[in-house]
Amino acid sequence: MKLTIEKNFTTINQSIEKIINITYEKEQDSLLEFIIERIIVNKKTADPLDGFIYQKLLKTDQQKIKKKLIQNFPSGIVTTLKSYSDINYEPLQKLLINENFREADKLTNEHLCELVKIKTTIEKKWLYFTDIQFLPTEDLFTLDFLWKIYSRGKFGFSVQKQIWIKSNKNWDTLWEKISWTSNGSMKRYPQEFQWTTKAPEGHLPLFNQLRGTQTLSYLFKNITWE
């Protein structure tokens, strides 16, 4: 059976997830051929559906399927990780593939600070709003893209931006919707945050809201893609 899906997916809802899970149980080869045809043959840009299928197939106990998967996608479903600053984002991709979101969150912050250091030579542990200007759009896009691809479209800076816009740019509403606060109080890191795809949309990656909203506001302004 050949799996045929025409549209690109920005998020994976429960009905699509159910279809993929059923297909996985019976037709893993169809799922594999689907992503090979899309990404390798037709050179389509990966979307969260491709990422979800890749993550499912990586857990297969069918060695023939796994071997072919790794041959075609040795580092992940995102085959080109663009970086203006020549940063290697493959370790981040690996963490996200394995849904090790807590470590991926740490590494994302390290990469952001590294990008600023490249331009300013100043060591950073977190960003201020004045640092956002030093983040290359290409790298910011790659970081955001990886988070979306391996979270079924739930996580990423651009996802947070869309929720913020839908919240009439009200920060308190955003914090509540993405579950960074509870009853008006900021949650404690790391134990009160959720490190799985069961978390609310936009929950990850984290950003230090203790330093106010300016930094995130400037970051959102730098996100010009949908």
N, C-alpha and C positions, 0 to 999 in steps of 0.2 A: 504494500500500500504506500502510495506517495503522499506525503503531507504537503498540502497546498494552502498557503496563507498569503494573501495579496498585500495587505496593508502593513505598515510599520507600526510598532507598538511603543508608546511612551511609558505605559505602565502595564502590569500584568494583573488582571482582576481574577477573582476566584474561579469564574467559569473557564477562562483560558488556562489557568493553572490546572484545573481538573482535566481538561482535554489533553494537556501535555503529560500529566501523570498517568492517564489511561493509556496513551500512546506509548509511553515509556515502558509500561508493563508488558506490552504486546509487540511493539514495533520500534525497537531502539534504532534499528538500521534506517528506518524512515526519518527519524529525528536527525540522525547524523547526516544523511544525504541532504536533508533540508538546509542545514546550516552550511554545509560545504557548497551547495549550489548557490546559496545567497551570498556568502562572504567570499569564497574562493573563485567560483566560476563567474558569477554576475557582479562581483566586486561591490556589493552593497555595503553601506555603513551598518555596523552592528547596532542592534537595538536591544532593549531589555528582554525581549522574547528570546533572541539568540543567546544572550547571556544566561538566561534561566535554563535553556535546553543544554547549553554547554556544561553548566554546573551539575545538571542531572546526569548527563552522560559520563561525566568524570567519576561518578560513584558506581558505575556499572561493574558487575563481576564478569562480564563478557569480554575476555581479553582481546578478541578480534576488534570489537567496537572501540575499546579504549586505545588500542594501538593505532588505529586509523585516526581517531580523534586527535591524539597527541602528534601524530605525523603531520596533520593538517593545521593544527593550532597548538604548537609546542609551548607557547607562553600564555595563551588565553584567546578568547574570541576577538579581542581587540588586537589586531595584528600590527597596527601602527600607533605608537605612543609619541605624539609630537611634543617636542620641548624646545623652545627658543633658547633655553639655557643648557641644553644637552644633559638634562637630568634623566637618570634611568628610573622609569616608573614601573618596571616589571615587578619588583618586590611588592609594591602597593597592589598591583593587579593580582598577584598571587594571594595576598591576604584577603582581598575582596572576593576572589573566586571561592575561597574556603570559608567565607563569611566570618572571618576573624575581625569583626568590625571595631573592636576596642583597639587592637594594635594598628589597624588601618587608619583609625582616627588619629592616633599619635603620630603615625608616619606622615599623614596628610599635613598636620601642623608643622612637622619638621621640614617638609618640602616647601611650604609657604615661607617659613623663616629662612630657608636656604636660598630661595629665589630673591628675597629682599637683600640678603647678605651679598649675593653675587653683584648686585647693583650698588650697594652702599658700603660693603666691607664691614658692616656692623653685625655682631652676633645678636641673635634674637631668640627668645623663648616663646614669645607671642607677638602678635601684630598690633600696632596702633593704626589709626585711620590714615596717618601720614605715610604709612608703609604701602598702602594698597596701590599707589601709583607705580610702584616698582614691580608689580606682578605682571609678567607677560600674559597677554590674553590667551596665547596659544597654550601655555602651561595651565592656566586656570581652567580652560576648556577641557583639557585632558583629565585633570583631577576630577572635575565635575562629571565628565562623561563616564569615567571608570566607576564612580559611585552609583550612577544611575543604572549602568549596564548590569551590575552584579547585585542589585537590590530590588530587581523587578520594577525599577523606575521609582522607587519610594524615597531614595536618599539622594542628596546632592545640593550644592549651593543654589542652582537654578530652581530646584524644586522648592527650596525654602523661600526664594524670591517670589515665586508665583503665589505661595500661600500668604506671604506678606502683602502682596498687591491685592489679593482677594479679601484680605483683612483690613482693607482701606489704609494700609501702611501703619496700622496700629501695632506697636511693638508688644504691648502686653497681651494682645489677642494672639499674636504670632507665637509668643512664648508658650501660651496655654495650648494652642493647637498642635505645636510640635513637641509638647510635653517636656519643655525645659524648666517649667515652673509648676508648682502645685499649690493651689489656694493662694496664689500671689507671691509665694516664696520660691527662690531659686533652688533647684535640686542639688544635692551633694554629689560631687564627682568622686569615684566612678559608680558607686553602688546604687544610686538612685536613677541612673540612666539605663536604657534598654539597648542591648547589644545584639539584637536579632532583627529579622525582617518582620517580626510581630510588632515592632515599635510603630508609633504613629508616622504617617507620611511626613517627611522633612526632619525627622528626629536627628538624623546624622548627615554629615559630620558635625561635631560640636564646634562652637565658637565661643570665646570668652566674653559673655555678655556682662560680666562684672565690670568690664572696662567701658560700659556704656554702649550706645547703639551706633555711634558714629562709624566705627570700623566696619561693622556689617553693612551699614547703609552705603558706605563707599564701595564695598565689595559688590553689593547688588548692582550698583551703577556701572560696574565694569563687566557685568554679565549682560551681553547684548544678544545672546542666542536664546532660542526657545528650548 
